[in-house]
Amino acid sequence: MIKQIDISQSVIYPKWFGGSASCMAVLVSHPLDLVKVRMQMKHSGTKPGTLTTCIRIVQREGVLALYNGLSAGFMRQLTYGSVRIGLYETLKEQTKANNIPTSPPVLGILAGISGFIGAIFGNSSDIGNIRMQNDGSLPPHLRRNYRHIFDAWRQIKHQEGWKAFGQGLWPNAFRCGMMTSCQLASYDSFRDLIVATTGIHNDHPVLHLSASFLAALVATTLCSPIDVTKTQLMGSSNKRGILHVIKDLTAAEGMRWVFRGWTPGFVRLGPQTMATLILLEQHKRLYRDFKEKTDTQKISL
């Protein structure tokens, strides 16, 4: 009889799983991310709602315009997504190995560090992503017309210099740190809480959907003002500081700017968070099944 081996607790998963799952999820979230950017970049006049903005984009630019900047979106997830999720999983493993309780505050710190570092790797992709998404809303003579992320990087370097790749870095890093802390740490915390209070199985799809939905709600709300500031800084070629941007926004709109684009932000983040985490779990399940089958075959030999 072949001995069955349970390696679910000891298997080490490839760290690129986070980036892979994030890239798959961006196919769902990118159109809503583009709508959010368009809303956050609008400076004057009537502020249209999410649905109105989406309809206008389709009417004026076509359905495919909702995927403008997709190459930058993929590159952002390959860098930022891979680093933040991979580093978070690594830090969690090290914390458990050192017998440190993984309480919500500890998870929040670990996730915040991971998101902050991930943003540094993904900042240049984020700049290209925001500019490509917003390009269609600009007058023809102001459009940058980047063909893809590599063309965006080439033109930014040629026209603005290396320093341009650091635009919005710090608000982006703090925003990504907070976002990852709210998103991943909240997901783990909500998942454990739901399991403890309902007794639902840890691998149940309803558990993953519920926990990720609640995490997306927390993350969108807390990160909204940082997200608006980051979008303003990255979307413009003007060299403005954080305080200057906040002052201009407050003078123009009062404190309402803090939640500008909240609805598309939440509509985007909810499906993206759910898709990313569920796909990540499926990556792990398939890899675990493969490892178990491989190890069983080795033992049988």
N, C-alpha and C positions, 0 to 999 in steps of 0.2 A: 504493500500500500504506500502511495506517495504521500508524504507529510505535507500538509497545507501550511504555508507560511503567511503570516499577517505582517506586512511591512508598512502598513498605512501610517504608523507612527514614526517610523525610522527613515522612510524614503526621503531623499533630498531632491527637490524638484528644480528643474532648470530655471534660472532667474529671468529668462526672457519670456516666460509664460505671461507675465504681466503686460509686457508690450504687445505680445501677440493678441491677447484678449482685448486690450484697449484698441488696437487697430481694427479688429472686427466690430467692436462697439461703435467706432467713429462713423461707420457707414450709416448707423441709425441716427446718431446725434449731430452730425455735421450740418444738415440743413437748419436745425434749430439753433445751433451755435452761430451760424451766419446771420440769422434773424436777430439774435441777441446782440451781435456786434453792430449791425446796422442801427438798432435802436439806441445803443450806447454811444454811438458816434454822432448822432444827430444833435446839432447845437442849437438850432433856432426853429421857430414856427411851431405848428401843432405837432405834438408827439403822438404818432399813430400807435395803435395797439399791436399786439403780436400777430393776430390773424390778418389785420389790415396790411401790416408790413410784409407779411408772407405773400399775400395776394398781389401787392404792388410789384414785388420782385418778379413773380411769375409772369405778370402781365407785361412788364417792361423789358425783362431780360430772358424770359423763358424758364422752363422747369429746371433745366440743367444748371442754371445760375445758382440754384440752391446748393450746388456742390462745388462752387468756386473755391479754390484753395484746398481741395481735397488732398493733394500731394503734400502740402504743408501740414495738414491735419494728421496724415499718416506718419510723417517724419517726427512730428511732435510726440506722438504716442510711442514711436520706436525709441525716442530718447527719454523724454520726461516720464512717460508711462512705464517703460521698462525699469528705469532707475528707481522711481518712487516705490513701486510695488515690490520689486526685487529686494531693495534695501530694507523695506519694512518687514518683509518676511524673514530676512537674515537677522535683523535686530531682535525680532520676536524669538527666533530660535536661540540666539545667544542669551537673551534674558531668561528664557526657560531653563537653558543649560546651566545657568548660574543660580538657579533656584530663587529667582526674583519673581514675586507675584505679578502677573500681568493684569493689574487692575486698570480700569478705564483711564485714570490720569497717566499711568505709565504708558499705556497704548497710545494715548494722545500725544505724548512727548515723542515717542518713537516714530509715529506717523508724521508728526510735524517736521522732525528732522529730515525724514525721507523725502517729503514733499519739497522742502526748501532746497535740498541738494538736487533733486530731480529737475526743479525749475531752472537751475543754472545750466544744466545740460540742454534743456529744451527751449531756452529763451529765444535763440535765433530763429527756430522754427515757429515759435509763437508770433514773432514779429511778422514773418512772412505770411502766416496764416491769417492774422487780423487784416493786414493790408490787402491781401488777395480777396478776402471775403467782403471788404468794404469798397473795393475798387469800382464796382458797378454803380454805386450810389453817387459817385463823383462826376463832375462835368467832364466831357471827353478830353479836354486839354489838361486836366489834372490827373488823369488815370495813369497808373504805373504800368499796367499791362504785363505783369509778370506771367510767364508761360507756365512755370512750375517752381517748386521751392528752390531748386539749384539756380534757376535764372534769377529768382528774387535775391538770393544771396549775392550773386555776381553783380547785379545792378546796385544793391545797397552798398556793397564794398566800393564799387567804382564811383558812385555819386555822393556817398555820405561818409565813407571811411569806416575803419574797423570799429570806432567808438559807437557807431549806430547800432551794432549788435548788442550793445548793453542797455539800449533804451528800455526803460520800464523794468529793469532787472530786479531791483529791490522790492517794489510793490508786487511784482509777479512772484518773486520767491516767497515773500510773506503770505501772499494770497494762496499760493500752491501749498505752502506749509500748513496754513490753516485749513484749506480745502481737504488736503490729505488727512489731516488730523480728524476733521469732522467726518470725512467720508469713510476711511478705512477703520479708524478706531471706533467710530460710532457704529459702524456695521458690526464689528466684532462684539461690541458691548450690547447692542440691541439684540443680536443673535443669541448671545448667552442669556440675556434677560428673558427673551421669549421662550427659550428652551426650558429655563428654570420655572417659569410661571405657567406654561401650558403643557409641558412634557412632550412637545412635538419632537419628532426625530430630527437629529442634527443635519441630515442630508435632505430633508424634505424641501421641495421647490417653493412651497408657500413660505417657509421660514426665510429663505434667501430673498424672495421678493419683498416680504414685509420689512425685513431688517434693512435692505438696501433702499427702499422707499423712504423710510424714516431718516436714514443717514443722508439721503439726498436733500430732504427738507431742511435738516439742520445745516448742512454745508452751504446750500444756496443762500439761506437767510443771513448767516454770519459773514459770508464772503462777498456779498453783493457790493458793498461800497468799495472794497479793494479791487474787485473785478472791473467796476466802472472806471476807476482811476487808472488801472493797468491798460485798459482798452484805449483810453484817451491818449496816454503816453506813447503806446506802441503804434497807434494808427496814424499819428502825425509825424511829419519830418521836422517840425519845429522843436527846438530844444527847450522844453519847459520842465520845471521841477514839479515834484508831487504837490507841494503847498500851493504853487501857482495854479495847477489844475483844479485842486479842491476849491480854491478861492473863486475861480471863474465859474465853476459849476454851481457853487452855493449862491453867488451873486445873480446868476441867471435863473435858477430854479428853486432856491431855498434848499431845504433838506430833502426834497423829493428825489433829487438825483441819486440818493443813496440806494434806492431800490429800482432805478431805471433798468429795464430789461430783466426784472426779477422773474416774471412769468415765463418768457422763453428760456431763461436760465434754468428754472426749475423743470420745465418741460423737457429741456435738453438733458439736464443732469440726472433726472430720475431714470429715464430709459438707459442712459449711458452707464450709470452706476449699476443698475440691475443687470444690463447686458455684460458689462465688464466682469463683475463678480461671478455671475452664473457661468460665463464662458471660462473664467479662470478656474472655477471648480471643475468644469468638464475637462479642461486641460489636465488638471491634476488626477482626475478619475481615470482618464485614458492612459496617462503615463503610469499610474499606480497599477492598473490592470496589466499593462505591458510588462512592468517590472516583476509583478507576481508570477505571471506566466513564464517569463524568462528564468527566474530563480527556481521555479518548480521544475522546469525542464532540466536545469543544471543538476538539481538534486537527484532526479530520476536517472540521469546518466551515471 
